[in-house]
Amino acid sequence: MSSTGPRVAPTAKAIIPPPERLRAHKACRRTGRGGFSKSLPGFPHKLVYSLRRDNFVTKVLGWARQNKELFIVDDQIGSPTGRECWRNQRPTSGWRRRPSKDWIAERRGVYHLAGDGTATRLEWATETLRLDPHPEEQLCSHARAAQTSDFPSHAVRPLYSALDCSRFISVFGLRLPPWRTALQMEWI
């Protein structure tokens, strides 16, 4: 807890858009732009990591190639979600590629969808280093535990930001793979 109150975890949200916004979402899906998933139409996925963009995974790989010691926080817990697990998902029964307005209206709301399971930043970094296809380029042998307080920052980082995806799973019958599997999928 900070002096200004409790830390609030930012949430990644999957939003079923209202029917009048479907045309804009269809345009995003057709072009592959706008942060929308092609395999899960209408679902923004801006908090998803990929090896092609600047994010925690690519930073860990870069740090490991530049430093002999690597200190990663082990008191921040989240639900790592890889881009490849979004791309490779195939919805189960009840999901429609071209949903009707009624189907959308019945399921309207805010949903969480993230990689299954939780991990500390240290666990995530350790697994990233283990899966690195070029370990010979790493200067450090392993990541060491540190606390969030060891890295002063103006940004307040939540200590627990894992998402509860049970509503999405029950409504759509879809679950993303465990975070370790999703991380392995990034290198395939």
C-alpha positions in Angstrom: 0.0 0.0 0.0 1.2 3.4 -0.8 0.5 6.6 1.1 -2.1 7.6 -1.5 -4.2 4.3 -1.1 -4.1 0.8 -2.4 -2.5 -0.2 -5.6 -5.0 -0.9 -8.3 -4.2 -3.4 -11.0 -4.7 -2.4 -14.6 -6.9 -4.8 -16.4 -6.7 -6.2 -19.9 -10.3 -6.2 -21.1 -11.9 -8.0 -24.0 -15.0 -6.1 -24.9 -17.9 -7.3 -27.0 -18.6 -4.2 -29.0 -22.1 -2.9 -29.4 -23.8 -3.7 -32.8 -23.4 -0.2 -34.2 -19.6 -0.5 -33.9 -19.3 -3.8 -35.7 -18.4 -2.2 -39.0 -15.3 -0.5 -37.6 -14.3 -3.8 -36.0 -14.8 -5.7 -39.2 -12.4 -3.2 -41.0 -9.8 -3.8 -38.3 -10.1 -7.5 -38.7 -9.8 -7.3 -42.5 -6.6 -5.2 -42.4 -5.1 -6.9 -39.3 -4.7 -3.4 -37.8 -6.0 -1.8 -34.7 -5.0 -4.3 -32.1 -7.7 -6.8 -32.8 -7.2 -10.5 -33.0 -7.9 -12.2 -36.3 -8.8 -15.5 -34.7 -11.0 -13.9 -32.0 -12.8 -11.2 -33.9 -13.8 -8.0 -32.1 -11.4 -8.6 -29.1 -8.7 -6.0 -28.5 -5.4 -7.5 -27.3 -3.1 -4.6 -26.6 -1.5 -6.1 -23.5 -0.2 -9.2 -25.3 3.6 -9.7 -25.7 5.4 -10.8 -28.9 9.0 -11.3 -29.8 8.6 -8.7 -32.5 7.9 -5.8 -30.2 9.5 -4.0 -27.2 8.1 -5.7 -24.1 9.2 -7.6 -20.9 10.3 -10.7 -22.8 12.5 -8.9 -25.4 13.9 -6.6 -22.6 14.9 -9.7 -20.5 16.7 -11.1 -23.6 18.5 -7.8 -24.2 19.5 -7.4 -20.5 20.9 -10.9 -20.5 23.1 -10.1 -23.4 24.4 -6.8 -21.9 24.8 -7.6 -18.2 26.6 -10.2 -16.1 24.0 -10.0 -13.3 20.3 -9.7 -13.9 18.0 -8.7 -11.0 14.2 -9.3 -11.6 11.4 -8.6 -9.2 9.8 -11.7 -7.6 7.0 -9.9 -5.8 5.0 -8.9 -8.9 2.5 -11.6 -10.0 0.6 -11.6 -13.3 -0.8 -13.7 -16.1 1.7 -13.5 -19.0 -0.1 -13.8 -22.4 1.7 -14.4 -25.6 0.6 -13.3 -29.1 1.0 -16.7 -30.5 -1.6 -18.2 -28.1 -4.1 -15.6 -29.4 -3.3 -16.4 -33.0 -3.5 -20.2 -32.6 -6.8 -20.3 -30.6 -9.7 -22.0 -32.2 -13.0 -21.2 -30.4 -15.1 -24.2 -29.3 -18.8 -24.7 -30.0 -21.1 -21.7 -29.4 -18.7 -19.3 -31.1 -19.6 -17.8 -34.4 -17.2 -16.3 -37.0 -19.9 -13.8 -38.0 -22.0 -13.2 -35.0 -25.5 -11.9 -35.3 -26.6 -8.7 -33.5 -28.7 -10.7 -31.1 -25.8 -13.1 -30.3 -23.6 -10.1 -29.5 -26.3 -8.3 -27.5 -26.8 -11.4 -25.3 -23.0 -11.6 -24.5 -22.2 -7.9 -24.3 -20.0 -6.9 -21.4 -16.4 -6.8 -20.2 -14.4 -10.0 -20.1 -10.9 -10.8 -19.0 -8.8 -13.1 -21.2 -5.2 -13.9 -20.4 -2.8 -16.8 -20.3 -3.8 -19.5 -17.9 -2.0 -19.5 -14.6 0.1 -17.0 -12.8 3.8 -16.2 -12.7 6.2 -13.8 -10.9 8.3 -11.6 -13.1 11.3 -13.6 -12.0 9.7 -16.9 -13.0 8.7 -15.4 -16.4 12.3 -14.1 -16.9 13.9 -17.4 -15.9 11.7 -19.3 -18.3 12.5 -16.7 -21.1 16.2 -17.2 -20.5 15.8 -21.0 -20.6 13.9 -20.9 -23.9 16.3 -18.4 -25.5 17.3 -20.0 -28.9 20.8 -18.3 -28.5 21.8 -18.9 -24.9 25.5 -18.6 -25.9 24.9 -14.8 -26.3 23.8 -14.4 -22.7 26.4 -12.9 -20.4 24.5 -13.8 -17.2 23.9 -17.4 -16.1 20.6 -16.8 -14.3 18.3 -14.1 -13.0 18.4 -13.2 -9.3 15.4 -12.2 -7.1 14.8 -8.6 -6.3 11.9 -6.6 -4.7 9.8 -3.9 -6.4 11.1 -1.4 -3.8 14.7 -2.0 -5.2 13.6 -0.2 -8.4 12.3 3.3 -7.5 9.8 4.5 -10.1 7.2 7.2 -10.5 4.8 4.6 -11.9 3.0 2.5 -9.3 3.3 -1.2 -10.2 0.7 -3.6 -9.0 2.0 -6.5 -7.0 -0.8 -8.7 -8.2 -2.3 -8.2 -11.6 -3.4 -11.7 -12.6 -6.8 -11.8 -14.3 -9.8 -14.0 -13.5 -10.9 -15.3 -16.8 -13.7 -17.6 -15.5 -16.5 -15.5 -17.0 -15.0 -15.6 -20.5 -14.4 -19.4 -20.2 -18.0 -20.0 -19.1 -19.6 -17.8 -21.7 -17.4 -18.7 -24.7 -15.9 -22.1 -23.7 -12.4 -20.8 -24.6 -9.3 -20.9 -22.4 -5.8 -19.7 -23.4 -2.9 -22.1 -22.8 -0.8 -21.9 -19.7 1.8 -19.1 -19.7 4.8 -21.5 -20.1 3.2 -23.1 -23.1 2.4 -19.7 -24.6 6.0 -18.6 -24.1 7.3 -21.7 -25.9 4.9 -21.0 -28.7 6.6 -17.7 -29.3 9.8 -19.5 -30.5 8.1 -22.0 -32.8 
